[in-house]
Amino acid sequence: MKNILITVCAVLFTGLPVQQLIAAEGGVQVGVLECKVVPGSRVNLLVRSTADVECTYNNQGTVERYAGETGIGLGLDLSFRQDEQMHFAVIAASNDVNPGGHALAGKYVGGELTATAGVGLGAKALIGGGNNNFSLQPLALETNTGLGASGGLSFLYIEKAQ
């Protein structure tokens, strides 16, 4: 968990390229996961928030589709956001990931911090997956439109899209 927090801080405050961070973590980038919040699905209960997501995983020309839920399990969410998109570098212990096998399906937990005034930015770093084999690290900052701020323990649950 300490390494994830260091990675998030490095991305946010120094602008280090993700490839350098991956080398420091001892993992291999095996693709990119892009998730978009389904419009109208956000439920905000101040200390907990949830939203449905549709995700696309790109790995060496193979595309996998996922659906699930994301949000803040415990924290503070004072935001009203729209058009949310998140991009993650998918980090694994090795590059031996079965293309088309939907290996990313599972539960991820970590930290999130966002601020929005018109156009907003945020960062989210998560770890988990099938057997806690994957780390999802910010490839680019989360982007959204709306108003507010949020932060806390974040989650992402994804499964193969139907």
C-alpha positions as CSV (number, residue, x, y, z in Angstrom):
1,M,0.0,0.0,0.0
2,K,2.9,2.3,0.8
3,N,4.2,1.9,-2.8
4,I,0.8,2.8,-4.2
5,L,0.7,6.0,-2.2
6,I,4.2,6.9,-3.3
7,T,3.3,6.2,-6.9
8,V,0.2,8.5,-6.7
9,C,2.2,11.3,-5.1
10,A,4.9,10.9,-7.7
11,V,2.5,11.2,-10.6
12,L,0.6,14.1,-9.1
13,F,3.5,16.2,-7.9
14,T,6.5,15.4,-10.1
15,G,4.9,14.3,-13.4
16,L,7.2,11.2,-13.6
17,P,6.4,9.1,-16.6
18,V,4.5,5.9,-15.8
19,Q,7.2,3.7,-17.3
20,Q,9.7,4.9,-14.7
21,L,7.2,4.2,-11.9
22,I,6.5,0.7,-13.2
23,A,10.2,-0.1,-13.2
24,A,10.5,1.2,-9.6
25,E,7.5,-1.0,-8.6
26,G,9.1,-4.2,-10.0
27,G,6.1,-4.9,-12.2
28,V,5.3,-5.0,-15.9
29,Q,2.7,-2.8,-17.6
30,V,0.4,-5.3,-19.4
31,G,-2.1,-2.9,-20.8
32,V,-4.4,0.0,-20.2
33,L,-7.9,0.0,-18.5
34,E,-10.2,2.8,-19.4
35,C,-13.4,3.2,-17.4
36,K,-16.4,5.5,-18.0
37,V,-19.1,6.2,-15.5
38,V,-22.6,5.3,-16.8
39,P,-24.6,8.6,-17.0
40,G,-27.3,8.9,-14.3
41,S,-25.9,6.0,-12.2
42,R,-24.1,8.0,-9.5
43,V,-25.5,7.7,-6.0
44,N,-23.8,10.1,-3.5
45,L,-24.5,9.6,0.2
46,L,-21.8,12.1,1.5
47,V,-19.5,9.5,3.2
48,R,-20.1,6.8,0.5
49,S,-20.7,7.1,-3.2
50,T,-21.2,4.6,-6.0
51,A,-21.6,4.6,-9.8
52,D,-21.8,2.0,-12.5
53,V,-18.9,1.8,-14.9
54,E,-18.2,0.4,-18.3
55,C,-14.5,-0.4,-18.9
56,T,-12.3,-1.4,-21.8
57,Y,-9.0,-3.2,-21.4
58,N,-6.5,-2.9,-24.2
59,N,-3.5,-5.4,-24.2
60,Q,-1.3,-5.7,-27.2
61,G,-4.2,-5.4,-29.7
62,T,-6.7,-7.5,-27.6
63,V,-9.7,-5.6,-26.3
64,E,-11.8,-6.9,-23.3
65,R,-15.0,-5.3,-22.1
66,Y,-15.9,-5.1,-18.4
67,A,-18.9,-3.7,-16.4
68,G,-19.1,-3.0,-12.7
69,E,-19.2,-0.4,-10.0
70,T,-16.8,2.2,-8.6
71,G,-17.0,4.7,-5.8
72,I,-15.8,5.7,-2.3
73,G,-16.5,3.1,0.3
74,L,-15.4,5.3,3.2
75,G,-14.5,9.0,2.9
76,L,-16.0,12.2,2.0
77,D,-17.8,12.9,-1.3
78,L,-19.1,16.5,-1.7
79,S,-19.2,16.4,-5.5
80,F,-21.7,16.5,-8.3
81,R,-19.9,15.1,-11.3
82,Q,-20.6,14.2,-14.9
83,D,-18.7,12.7,-17.8
84,E,-16.3,10.9,-15.6
85,Q,-13.4,8.9,-17.2
86,M,-10.5,7.0,-15.6
87,H,-7.5,5.6,-17.2
88,F,-5.2,3.1,-15.5
89,A,-1.9,1.5,-16.3
90,V,-2.4,-2.2,-15.5
91,I,0.6,-3.6,-13.7
92,A,1.2,-7.3,-13.2
93,A,4.0,-9.4,-11.7
94,S,4.8,-10.7,-15.2
95,N,3.5,-10.2,-18.7
96,D,2.0,-13.7,-18.7
97,V,-1.6,-12.4,-18.9
98,N,-4.0,-14.6,-21.0
99,P,-5.4,-12.2,-23.7
100,G,-9.2,-12.6,-24.0
101,G,-9.4,-14.4,-20.6
102,H,-10.9,-11.4,-18.7
103,A,-8.2,-11.8,-16.0
104,L,-8.8,-8.3,-14.6
105,A,-12.3,-9.3,-13.3
106,G,-12.4,-8.9,-9.6
107,K,-12.4,-6.4,-6.7
108,Y,-9.9,-3.5,-6.4
109,V,-9.4,-1.2,-3.4
110,G,-7.2,1.8,-2.8
111,G,-7.2,5.6,-2.5
112,E,-8.9,8.4,-4.4
113,L,-8.7,12.2,-4.4
114,T,-10.6,14.5,-6.8
115,A,-11.4,18.2,-7.1
116,T,-13.9,19.7,-9.5
117,A,-14.9,23.2,-10.4
118,G,-16.3,23.1,-13.9
119,V,-13.6,20.7,-15.2
120,G,-12.0,18.5,-12.6
121,L,-9.1,16.3,-12.0
122,G,-8.5,13.3,-9.7
123,A,-6.2,10.4,-9.1
124,K,-7.0,6.8,-8.0
125,A,-4.6,4.0,-7.3
126,L,-6.1,0.5,-6.7
127,I,-4.8,-3.0,-6.1
128,G,-6.7,-6.3,-6.4
129,G,-8.1,-8.5,-9.2
130,G,-8.6,-12.2,-9.5
131,N,-5.9,-13.2,-6.9
132,N,-4.7,-9.7,-6.0
133,N,-2.4,-10.1,-9.0
134,F,-2.9,-6.6,-10.5
135,S,-2.3,-3.0,-9.6
136,L,-4.2,-0.2,-11.3
137,Q,-2.1,2.9,-11.3
138,P,-3.0,6.3,-12.8
139,L,-1.9,6.5,-16.4
140,A,-3.6,9.9,-16.7
141,L,-5.6,11.8,-14.2
142,E,-9.3,11.1,-13.9
143,T,-11.2,13.8,-15.7
144,N,-14.8,14.9,-15.1
145,T,-17.1,18.0,-15.1
146,G,-19.1,19.2,-12.2
147,L,-18.5,20.8,-8.8
148,G,-17.1,19.5,-5.6
149,A,-14.3,17.5,-4.0
150,S,-14.0,13.9,-2.8
151,G,-11.4,11.7,-1.2
152,G,-11.2,8.4,0.7
153,L,-11.0,4.6,0.4
154,S,-12.0,3.8,-3.1
155,F,-13.1,0.7,-4.8
156,L,-13.7,-0.7,-8.3
157,Y,-15.5,-4.0,-8.9
158,I,-15.5,-5.3,-12.5
159,E,-16.6,-8.4,-14.3
160,K,-16.9,-9.6,-17.9
161,A,-19.5,-7.4,-19.7
162,Q,-22.6,-9.3,-20.9
